[in-house]
Amino acid sequence: MTRVISGSVGGRRLDTPKGDGTRPTSDRVRESLFSSLQSLLGGFDGLRVLDLYAGSGALGIEALSRGAAEAVLVESDARAAGVVRRNVSGLGLRGRVVQSTVQSFLTSLGPSTDGFALVFCDPPYARPVAAVERELDLLVPALLDDAIVVVERSSRTPDLTWPDGLEAVRDKAYGETRLWYGRPHG
């Protein structure tokens, strides 16, 4: 069972897509993640959030529940995108679900003054690291100067190399899951 940890809809259950393609972030990892983000960001009020590889939408929804002003949830799988839509609307939150590949979505963005302050990138563990790094490179122009980017991968995945424009802040392993935190520089 996946649930919202805290905030305005804390404790509410989330539907998760059926099948092998989706791996929801565990409640324990999400709780630790959001505690770290609280420390790094000072809170979530008013943030513009991007949830790449949204799956059930749990990460973007958690940010909305904690006060984020807007979340864009990107999911390529039609069934999973439908689950995200139902989760967002069923909870009465302001999230926009985009059914698209991450690369296509990021390519369409370009530089903007309405950049994202918080980005979750939780691709399937089988996705090659090089592909994730290319997507992070496409993301850089869409970030605010003080943004935080969190990448979730398997603990067995080779270390992530941040592209030009992003630098490592910290990383932490939780059993099979590892989180890398980065932010813009330069």
C-alpha positions as CSV (number, residue, x, y, z in Angstrom):
1,M,0.0,0.0,0.0
2,T,1.3,3.4,-1.0
3,R,0.1,6.4,1.0
4,V,0.8,10.1,1.3
5,I,3.1,10.6,4.3
6,S,2.2,14.1,5.5
7,G,0.5,17.4,4.7
8,S,-3.0,18.3,3.7
9,V,-3.8,14.8,2.4
10,G,-1.4,12.9,4.7
11,G,-2.5,9.3,5.3
12,R,-4.5,9.0,2.2
13,R,-3.9,5.9,0.0
14,L,-2.7,6.1,-3.6
15,D,-3.5,3.7,-6.4
16,T,-0.4,2.2,-8.1
17,P,-0.1,1.0,-11.7
18,K,-0.2,-2.7,-12.1
19,G,2.6,-4.5,-13.9
20,D,6.4,-4.8,-13.9
21,G,7.1,-1.3,-15.2
22,T,6.4,0.6,-12.0
23,R,8.3,0.5,-8.7
24,P,6.8,2.9,-6.2
25,T,9.2,4.6,-3.8
26,S,8.7,3.0,-0.4
27,D,7.1,5.0,2.4
28,R,10.3,4.8,4.4
29,V,12.5,6.2,1.6
30,R,9.9,8.9,0.8
31,E,9.8,9.9,4.5
32,S,13.6,10.3,4.6
33,L,13.7,12.0,1.2
34,F,11.1,14.6,2.3
35,S,12.9,15.2,5.6
36,S,16.1,15.9,3.7
37,L,14.3,18.2,1.3
38,Q,12.7,20.1,4.2
39,S,16.2,20.8,5.5
40,L,17.6,21.7,2.1
41,L,14.7,23.8,0.9
42,G,13.3,25.1,4.1
43,G,9.8,24.0,3.2
44,F,7.6,23.3,0.2
45,D,5.2,26.2,0.2
46,G,4.8,27.7,-3.3
47,L,7.3,25.5,-5.0
48,R,6.9,24.4,-8.6
49,V,7.7,20.7,-8.8
50,L,8.5,18.3,-11.7
51,D,8.0,14.6,-11.2
52,L,9.7,12.7,-14.0
53,Y,8.8,9.0,-14.5
54,A,5.9,9.7,-12.2
55,G,4.6,6.1,-11.9
56,S,1.8,6.5,-9.3
57,G,2.6,10.2,-8.8
58,A,3.6,9.6,-5.2
59,L,6.5,12.0,-5.1
60,G,4.8,14.9,-6.8
61,I,1.6,14.3,-4.8
62,E,3.6,14.3,-1.6
63,A,5.1,17.7,-2.5
64,L,1.7,19.0,-3.3
65,S,0.3,17.7,0.0
66,R,3.1,19.6,1.8
67,G,2.3,22.9,0.2
68,A,3.9,23.0,-3.3
69,A,1.9,25.4,-5.6
70,E,2.1,23.2,-8.7
71,A,3.4,19.8,-9.8
72,V,3.9,18.6,-13.4
73,L,3.9,14.7,-13.4
74,V,5.4,13.1,-16.5
75,E,4.7,9.5,-17.3
76,S,5.0,7.7,-20.7
77,D,2.9,4.7,-20.0
78,A,-0.8,5.3,-20.7
79,R,-2.1,3.1,-17.9
80,A,0.2,4.6,-15.4
81,A,-0.6,8.2,-16.5
82,G,-4.3,7.3,-16.0
83,V,-3.5,6.2,-12.4
84,V,-1.6,9.4,-11.7
85,R,-4.6,11.4,-13.1
86,R,-7.0,9.5,-10.8
87,N,-4.7,10.0,-7.8
88,V,-4.3,13.7,-8.3
89,S,-8.0,14.4,-9.0
90,G,-9.2,12.0,-6.3
91,L,-7.2,13.9,-3.7
92,G,-8.3,17.3,-5.0
93,L,-4.7,18.5,-5.7
94,R,-3.4,20.8,-8.4
95,G,-1.2,18.6,-10.5
96,R,-0.8,18.5,-14.2
97,V,-0.2,15.0,-15.7
98,V,1.7,14.9,-19.0
99,Q,1.8,11.6,-20.9
100,S,5.1,11.8,-22.7
101,T,8.6,10.4,-22.6
102,V,10.9,12.3,-20.3
103,Q,13.2,13.2,-23.2
104,S,10.4,14.6,-25.4
105,F,8.9,16.5,-22.5
106,L,12.3,18.0,-21.5
107,T,13.2,18.9,-25.1
108,S,9.9,20.8,-25.4
109,L,10.6,22.9,-22.3
110,G,13.6,25.2,-23.0
111,P,14.6,28.1,-20.8
112,S,11.9,29.7,-18.7
113,T,11.5,32.2,-15.9
114,D,8.9,29.8,-14.5
115,G,11.5,27.2,-13.8
116,F,11.2,24.3,-11.4
117,A,12.4,24.5,-7.8
118,L,12.2,20.7,-7.1
119,V,12.6,17.9,-9.5
120,F,12.2,14.1,-8.9
121,C,13.8,11.8,-11.4
122,D,12.9,8.2,-10.6
123,P,13.5,6.1,-13.8
124,P,13.2,2.4,-14.0
125,Y,16.3,0.8,-12.4
126,A,17.0,-0.9,-15.8
127,R,17.3,2.5,-17.6
128,P,21.0,3.0,-18.4
129,V,22.8,5.6,-16.4
130,A,24.0,7.4,-19.6
131,A,20.4,7.9,-20.6
132,V,19.5,9.4,-17.3
133,E,22.5,11.7,-17.4
134,R,21.5,12.9,-20.9
135,E,18.0,13.7,-19.5
136,L,19.5,15.6,-16.6
137,D,21.5,17.7,-19.1
138,L,18.2,18.5,-20.9
139,L,16.7,19.5,-17.6
140,V,19.3,22.2,-16.6
141,P,17.7,25.1,-18.5
142,A,14.4,24.5,-16.8
143,L,15.7,24.9,-13.3
144,L,15.6,27.8,-10.9
145,D,19.0,28.9,-9.5
146,D,18.3,27.4,-6.1
147,A,16.5,24.2,-7.3
148,I,17.1,20.7,-6.0
149,V,17.1,17.7,-8.2
150,V,16.7,14.2,-6.7
151,V,17.6,11.1,-8.7
152,E,16.5,7.7,-7.4
153,R,18.3,4.6,-8.6
154,S,19.3,1.1,-7.4
155,S,22.1,1.0,-4.9
156,R,23.9,-1.2,-7.3
157,T,23.8,1.4,-10.1
158,P,27.2,3.0,-11.0
159,D,27.7,6.5,-9.6
160,L,25.8,9.3,-11.3
161,T,27.9,11.9,-13.1
162,W,26.1,15.2,-13.0
163,P,26.1,17.2,-16.3
164,D,27.5,20.7,-16.6
165,G,25.3,23.1,-14.8
166,L,24.5,20.7,-11.9
167,E,26.6,19.7,-8.9
168,A,26.3,17.0,-6.3
169,V,24.9,18.0,-2.9
170,R,24.7,14.6,-1.2
171,D,23.7,11.0,-1.8
172,K,22.3,8.3,0.5
173,A,21.5,4.6,0.3
174,Y,18.5,3.0,1.8
175,G,18.9,-0.7,1.2
176,E,18.3,-1.3,-2.5
177,T,17.5,2.4,-3.1
178,R,20.0,5.2,-3.5
179,L,19.1,8.9,-3.7
180,W,21.4,11.5,-5.4
181,Y,20.7,15.2,-4.7
182,G,22.0,17.9,-7.0
183,R,21.6,21.6,-7.6
184,P,22.5,24.1,-10.2
185,H,25.9,25.8,-10.1
186,G,27.6,28.5,-12.2
